[in-house]
Every structure is written in C-alpha cells, then in structure tokens.
Amino acid sequence: MAHIQHFVDQNQRMFKKTLSYYIMHITVALLVGYFVTGSIWMAMTLSVLEPTIQAVAYFFHERVWEKKQQVIPQA
C-alpha cells in the first residue's frame, strides 16, 4: 500500500492535469453534441461515452507504440 501512496504522491500534478483535461473534454463534447443533435440527453450520453472510449483506445495505441519501440531500437 505504501508503494501506491508513494506513486500517487509523486504524480499528483499529472493526476490533476489528467482530471482537468477529462472534464474539459467532456464539456466540449457536451456542447458539440448539443449543437449537433439539439438533445441534451444525447449530448450528455455522447460527452461521457466518447472520451471514455478515447481513453481505452489511447491505452492500446500506447501499447502498440511501446511494442514498436522494442522491435526498432532508437538511434
């Protein structure tokens, strides 16, 4: 448990920045969704769904890049 607490303490700025970006992303997606659909419910659904799927996609994107880096060493 101490390792987790140390990790959290060492990365507080990154966690705060990530949270603020996630909130900003949801807000922008909500506004765009509302202007496109005219429905607040559809906009709210899209604004939560899209950033969440993007986060999962980003995880796999990073995994591919890590594997690529292992295969092709940088000069």
C-alpha positions, 0 to 999 in steps of 0.5 A, a space after each residue: 500500500 505504501 508503494 501506491 501512496 508513494 506513486 500517487 504522491 509523486 504524480 499528483 500534478 499529472 493526476 490533476 492535469 489528467 482530471 482537468 483535461 477529462 472534464 474539459 473534454 467532456 464539456 466540449 463534447 457536451 456542447 458539440 453534441 448539443 449543437 449537433 443533435 439539439 438533445 441534451 440527453 444525447 449530448 450528455 450520453 455522447 460527452 461521457 461515452 466518447 472520451 471514455 472510449 478515447 481513453 481505452 483506445 489511447 491505452 492500446 495505441 500506447 501499447 502498440 507504440 511501446 511494442 514498436 519501440 522494442 522491435 526498432 531500437 532508437 538511434 
